[in-house]
Amino acid sequence: MIETVGIIGAGQMGNGIAHVSALAGFKVLLMDANPDAAKKALGIIENNMARQAARGRITEDEHRRAMKQISLVDGMSALSDCDLVIEAATEKEAVKVAIFTELCKTLRKDAYIATNTSSISVTRLASTTDRPERFIGMHFMNPVPLMELVEIIRGIATVEDTYKAIKAFADRLGKITTNAEDFPAFIVNRILVPMINEAVYTLYEGVGNVEAIDTAMRLGAHHPMGPLELADFIGLDVCLSVMQVLYDGLADSKYRPCPLLVKYVEAGWLGQKTGRGFYDYSGEKPVPTR
């Protein structure tokens, strides 16, 4: 049974996965290449759980118990006795491969490895490890504590026992799972991110400005967030990475990343996390930048 979970990467996704895992009663070991990022993540988890408690979604006792379940650790060797390690690092294949190479040197041979990749081939990532049969994709949605879905993606070598163990883990988290085949970007991002890319093209070509595009989709399609607002929330670098995976993996020109999206990423305007993207977040209220 899975009882101790290691999480590599303490960003938006990593701290969210740690949050829900601790609330579900798992012992959580959270690590990040940047120790300051890990400490910041622990504060974010504390604040998010406090907000849940204040709204009556969890009790104060559940809040306190969950926070005691989370420990910050340094180095891959600290994860050696985990039953499951979830990689939630940046959406760059070289970074993920380097993590798995180092992790496999110390991780128990019977432990499972999951990647939270939102677009990269699970089969290809699994092949860089010493246990492709115990490797699987778990694509959590952002923000993890609020979003119900987890996409489960089996690589070509993933065995049935691995799938069952990870499905049971997701069930215990209270998540609803859907199975996706190992194609670029899977289900959610195969549909969602090209829509965002098309919204950027609509801006790039002058069909509408930021406010007009987001208002049109909120009110005309009843989307809770406009596509450009959503892109800023996800991170423009992540959106670009997904589009590049789709463009390279499917060799179809309809997945070509919009040049304006590329330009924003090159400028370091990545959305909410950098304070500027399609909106400027430096004031009290986000202001469109175009």
Beta strands, then each sheet from edge to edge (+ up, - down):
strand 1: 4-8
strand 2: 27-31
strand 3: 70-72
strand 4: 84-87
strand 5: 112-115
strand 6: 135-140
strand 7: 149-154
strand 8: 176-180
strand 9: 279-280
strand 10: 287-288
sheet 1: 3+ 2+ 1+ 4+ 5+ 6+ 7- 8-
sheet 2: 9+ 10-
end
